[in-house]
């Protein structure tokens, strides 16, 4: 009898021992765990963010999503708990659990937790970063400005976005920008563009470009207007011409605001457009090229002409003097030599007058001498000629 009881007890013990590994193994298989970390996610504002939590051996346990910073429960298993209509939850074979956030905004940026309701609780967290393309703030950014030439100018550009945008300055027309360290550059960075003692050449549209790696980049156009009184430049102030010639006087002016430009005689009488007088104005921004063509020059046309430029800041005039010269009619000459016996007599000198070329002066006459040059001489050239003549005159009497 005793032997029988011992055999039964040994048999039961053997069965329990054999079952124990299976029981422990079954308990381990039933314990859920995370297969991998939840990757952080970066989403542009307005898009949909999807966070993935991968769980093994979930069994009868449940998965929940929470917002860490506000300690808000978003979803529990298949159910959405929050009242935020943008939040959703899906899963793939109860293994991968997805948290959906539609139309992501900047307020959605932060830490999120995937949680399994074990005891103790198991959880993982991940970070959702929401990036925002740049936006230039008009109220904090410089508007179009008007400044006097020589003033110091400071342009400011403020932009928001995530990450924080960087600012680049360029000129719309591709011209160079004065550098802070001297010289000029094609572009410069920073929220502020400083120009010391601005010049008229710096006038024009400037572009403030904001970018942060999130497309699209944005820009704002800022017009910088430099105002100054007129200045006049004349290349030839003395013009030699002869009767019935056609000549063109030229004058260059610069001014802003836009100037009024016209020609007058020495008496102040404005020269109107006519068959004889043809004024022409060619504008290029703040630069003006003035021309006055005089047809069939007559005795009354010699004298002083003025080109005048006026704007609200002042006026300026330039003077051109047309003086009379001999008609360079001498074109060709031939010297004919006739022979009489053993004597050779030079008895015929023929001057050929006239030319088929355009009727313009090629020779400038000064008394009995002439100088081959353009029909227009500047002041320095004429003074040099006169000075040489005076010097030769003095040497002769010494």
Secondary structure, DSSP 4 states (H G I P E B T S, - for coil): -HHHHHHHHHHHHHHHHHHHHHHHHHHHHHS-EESSPPPPEEEETTS-EEEEEEEE--TT--EEEEETTTTEEEEETTEE-SS-TTEEEEEETTTEEEEEE-S--GGG-EEEEEEE--SS-EEEEEEEEEEEEEEE-GGGS---EEEETT--EEEE--EEEESPPEEEEEETT---EE-TTSSEESEEESSEEEESS--GGG-EEEEEEEE-SSSPPEEEEEEEEEEEEEEEE-S-SEEEE-TT--EEEEEEEEEESPPEEEEEETT--B----SSEEEEEEEETTEEEEEEEE-S--GGG-EEEEEEEEETTEEEEEEEEEEE-----EEEEEEEEEEETTEEEEEEEEEEE--SS-S---EEEETTEEEES-SEE-HHHHHHHHHHHHHHHHHHH-
